[in-house]
């Protein structure tokens, strides 16, 4: 099979155990192919952790799970230098769990900001600096963070600088009734003594790298590039489009927002089997790429306006460049 067929097979395999959340599975794989980081938000019990573990199970690579708690320290993530009196090098760096391929940062907003910020350098620059030395990450590296809704007790909002480093922020909700029925049956099957399925061959990292090479060749016209820029511009200078939009937005998306949309829409086009980006590919990813990058005004919050509603309005007002 070629890279595209292998990736579709990967999505199908994960989907067998994550029922009713097809979009979540597709977004998870999309971010992996786009070489980004993934933030997943949803209420407890919606298979956030299971989805990420299922991805690791299908890939021939390492997985580190970090359970974020209020008493976690930055060194618990990055690692620390340990004194070795009998060694020529008195201090030896012991790597932390961040040094793996897939990093599951579970309930990331249960820890305070200084602990969350321990991930910043690794997420952006793919390296960790400790005591004046720099340690590179693996070639295949992805931080997949889960968080509970910020309204829940015992959570800390993620710093804007860290939110900006996630290429996508995906929000999931309860599955429909038919999917719920399938979940019950699947759980009964998994917890019982059902005959185990034959082990499938895991997908190699080389397949992911090959897919990334093909994605890099996806064509995106200047008009599509202009469309992305115009969408980002509407978040920064909303008064050009409507008075209502200007009242809703305090701060717009950074250049990381436009880079995220560019990566995500080209990956989305490739996953659909196309060799070019269309407006539909951009619209398909723009909510997940921007909802965590907009800082809404007090007026918008008072009216219970959500980022997705603001993005919907932007898409209505911004025309595709001719």
N, C-alpha and C positions, 0 to 999 in steps of 0.2 A: 504493500500500500504506500501511496505517497503521503507527504506531510499533512495535506488537507484531510485525507481520509482517516489518518491516524488521529488527528485532533477531533474530528467528528465522532470517532469511536470512543475517544476519551470522554467526551461530553455525555454520550449515551451510557457509558459504564457508570459514571458518577450519578447520572440521573436515575439509575436503577435503585439506588439507596436513598436518594434525596427526592422524595415524591412531592409533587405540587409546587416545586420551586425551580422550574426550568430556567427562568430568567437568571436566577442566582447562579446556577451552574454555568450558564453561558458567560455571564459577566466575570466569574472567577477565572475561567479559562482565557477570556479576552485579556484580562489584566496580566495574566502570566505571559501571554504572547506579546503584549505591549511592553514588557519589561518594566512594569510599574509595581506599585503597592496598592493594597486593597483594604478598604474599611467597610465593614458589614455591620449594620445596625438593625436590631429587632428585639422583640420581647423574649424573655427566657423560654426555652423549649421549642424554638422554631428551627432547629437543626443547623444553627450557624457554625458551631464547632464541628459538627459531623460532616458538613459540606467540605470544610477545609481539610479535615483529616481524610476524607474520601479522595480528594485530589492527590494528597501525598501518597495514599495507598496505591493509586494507579500509576504514579511516576516512580522511576527508579532513582530516587534521590533521598536526601536526609530531611527529617522534620524535627524541629525543636518547638516544644510547647512551653510558653511562659505564662503562668497564671498571675495576672496582675492583682495585687492586694495593696491596701494602704501602707503596709510596713515594708514593701519591697524597696530595695536600694538600687541605684544605677549600676553598681558593680555586680549585682546579681544578674544583670543582663549582659553587660559588655565583658565581664571578667575582671580580674585584678592581678597585681603582681604579688607573688608569694616569696617570702624570704627563705633561702636555702643556704644554711651556713656551711654545708659540706661541698657546695658546688663552686666551680670557678666563677660562674655568674651568680652573684649573691641574690639577685632578684630574678625570678622566672615568671613570665606572664602565663597565667592559666586562663585559657579562653572560656568565655561564658557561652550561654545557649544561643546567642545571636549568631555565632559562627556555624551556620548550617545552610541548607538550600532554601527550605520553606520554613518561615518563622510564624508560628501561630501565637499572636499576642492576644490571649483570651481575656475578655472583659477589661480592655485597656484603660477604660475610664474609671476603673476602681482604684487606680493609683494616682497620686498627686503629680503635678506638672513636671517636677524635677526628674521623676522616674520616667515619665513618658518621653521627655526630651533626650533620654539616653539612646533612643532609636533614631534621632534626627540625622546624625552623620551617616549612619549605616544606610538609611533609606535613600538619602540624596546622593551621597558620594561613594557608596559601596565600600566603605572602609570604617575602621574604628581607631581612634587615637587614645592611647592610655600612657600616661607618664612619659610623654615626649616621643613615643614610638607609634607608628601607624601600621595597622594590620589590615590587609585587603580581605574582602568577602569572597565567597565562591562566585564562579561565573554565572551559575543559575542561582539567583537570590531573589526572594520575594517576601515582604512582610504582609501577612494577612491578619488584620486586627478585627476583633469583634467588640462591640460595645452595646450596652443596654441603653435604652432611651434616657436622655439626660434628666428627664423629669423624675426618674426613680431615685430613691433615697440611697445615699452612699456613693454617688458618682461625682466625678470631677470633669468639667468640660475640657476637651482637648485644646491645647494652645493653637491659635490660628496658624502659626508657622508649621506646626506638625500636620494639621489638617490639609494644608496646601501641598504636602508631600505625598498624599494619597492621590493616585490618578483617578480613582473612582470611589464614591461613597454611595453604597447601595443600601436601600432600606427595604426590608421584607415584612410581610404581613402574614396573617393566618392563612393556611391553605383552604381551598373550597371543600365542600362536604364529601364529594366523591374521592378527593385526594386523602381526606381524613380517614375514610374507610380503608383505603389501600395502606395507609400508614399503620393502622391497627393490625391489619393482616400481616404486613411485613415484619412488624415488631414481634408478633406472635411466632412467625416463622423463624426469625433470627434467635429468639430466646428459647425456642423448642429444640427438638432433635431432628430437624429437617436435614435431609441429605445435603452435604456441603457441595457447592459448585466447584467445578474444576478451576484450578488457579490459572488466571489469565496472565499472559506475559506483560510485564510492566513496560510503560512507554519510556524510552531512553531520553535523557536531556538533549541528545543530538537532534531528535525530532523537533523539539521546541526551538532549538537554534536554527534548524533548516526552515521552519515556519517563519521565524523572524526575518530571515533573509528574503523570503518571498514577499513578506509584508512590506519590507523596505522598497520593493519594486512596484508596489501599488501606485498607480498614477492618481494625482490629485491636481486638478486644473487650477489656474489662477482665480477663476470665479469662485471655486469652492474655498480656496484659501481666503479670499476676500469675505466670503460668507462667515467663516469662523472669526475673522478679525472684527467684522461688524457686530457679531453677537457679543464678543468680549467688550467692544467699545460701548455697547448699549448698557452694560453693567457698570461702566465707569462714568459715562456721560449720559445718564438716562433722560436728562432734561431735553435732549435733542429729539427724543421720541415721544414722550408724553409727560404731562405734569404728574399724573398718578404714579408712573414708574419712578420718577424722581423723588417722590415722597416716600417710596418704599425702600430705596437702597441708600445705605450710608457709604459703604465701600464695595467696589466691584472686584472682579477676578484679577489676579496677577498674571504675568506672562506664563506662569506654569499652567494656568487654565487653558490658554490657547494651545500650548504644547500638548496638554492632556487630550484635548478634543482631536487634535491632528493625529496623535498616535492611536487613539481609540477608534476613530472613524475609519482609518485605513485598515486596522485590524478587523473591524466589523465587516467591512467590504470583503476582505479576504475570506472571512469565515462564511460569508454568503456565496463564495465562489466567484466573485467579481474581481476584475483587475483595475478598477477605477472607483473613485469615491463619488457618490451622488448626494444630493441634499438629504435624502432619506437616511443615509448612513450617519450624517452629522446629527440630524434630529434624534436619531435612535440612541445616541450616547450623551447628548448635551446635558440632560438632567443629572445623570450620575457623575458627570465631570465637573459640574458647576454648583450643585446644591450646597456643598460644604465650603465653597469659596466666596459666597455672598454674605455680607454682613448687613442685615436688614435694620431699618430704622425703628425707633421707638413706636412711631405711628403704625408701622406695619405689624409689629408685635402686638400692639394694643388691639388691632383689628383681626388678630389670629391669622395673618397672612403668612403662608409658608413659602420657603424658597422655590418649591416646584411651581407654585402659582405665579411667582415673579418670572420664572423662566418661561412658562407658558405664554405670558404676556409679551416677553421679549421676542419669542418665535413668531407671534402674531404681527409684531411691528417691524421686524427686520426682514427685508426682502432678500431673496437670492440675488447676488451680484450678476449683472448681465454680461 
